[in-house]
Amino acid sequence: MSRVFRASLAFTGPARVVGLAWPCPLPPGLSFQKRHFRTRTNAVGHLTVSQGVGGGRRHRLDDQGQEEDLRWRLAGADRPRQLRSLTVLRSAVEPVAGRLAAELATAEECAELTQHALGMVATSRGQQLEAYLVHDVAFHRVVLRASRNEMFARLGDVVAEVLTGRTEHHVMFTDPDPAAVTLHVQFAEAVRARDAARAEQLTREITIGAMAELDMLAPK
């Protein structure tokens, strides 16, 4: 990896290096020409950066790099659009994952869902958003994992960053929407009861509600 590539990545973050955005100057003494790098996203969403016009060496941004890239994007001025884009992704994936979870979840995973749903209830009043976030993130990770689909499970980190970004950047009500909390509790019960159709519908309602909140708190 060249000195320019390594220093640019460290200084500006993954998204800047691939030429998607360049909002700040490079460190003193460094220059950057986009033609020196080529990028490609593979089937599981990993970003590959190629150094050199002829293909050269390739450097894959690992999961930690992707999480850092998401945090950077959600911290920027383009946050509303990024949140909508990621919520659309959730809307496409999570209902299907919810149906699969109802069909395939183990008894232990059913217990985890119930535990975290009750944790969300316990922290849903009194402006306890950080404590609520812990259970919310864990809940959705279990849903994606219990689907038994490796690609869905890998999106757990993406969903976690979206939920964390909404909380840290105040794109949430001071207390979570009671209706949304109820939907999570009902979903956990639908998974335990192996009611796949209901689990899918409840997950769809959760993501629809998340988009409605964005429309109110982070309008286009």
Stockholm file with secondary structure:
# STOCKHOLM 1.0

chainA/1-220         MSRVFRASLAFTGPARVVGLAWPCPLPPGLSFQKRHFRTRTNAVGHLTVSQGVGGGRRHRLDDQGQEEDLRWRLAGADRPRQLRSLTVLRSAVEPVAGRLAAELATAEECAELTQHALGMVATSRGQQLEAYLVHDVAFHRVVLRASRNEMFARLGDVVAEVLTGRTEHHVMFTDPDPAAVTLHVQFAEAVRARDAARAEQLTREITIGAMAELDMLAPK
#=GR chainA/1-220 SS CCHHHHHHHHHHCHHHHTTSCCCSCCCTTCCCCGGGEEEEECTTSCEEEEESTTCCEEEECCHHHHHHHHHHHHTSTTHHHHHHHHHHHHHHHHHHHHHHHHHHCCHHHHHHHHHHHHHHHHTTTTTCHHHHHHHHHHHHHHHHHHTTCHHHHHTHHHHHHHHHHHHHTTCSCSSCCHHHHHHHHHHHHHHHTTCHHHHHHHHHHHHHHHHHHHHHHSCC
#=GC SS_cons         CCHHHHHHHHHHCHHHHTTSCCCSCCCTTCCCCGGGEEEEECTTSCEEEEESTTCCEEEECCHHHHHHHHHHHHTSTTHHHHHHHHHHHHHHHHHHHHHHHHHHCCHHHHHHHHHHHHHHHHTTTTTCHHHHHHHHHHHHHHHHHHTTCHHHHHTHHHHHHHHHHHHHTTCSCSSCCHHHHHHHHHHHHHHHTTCHHHHHHHHHHHHHHHHHHHHHHSCC
//
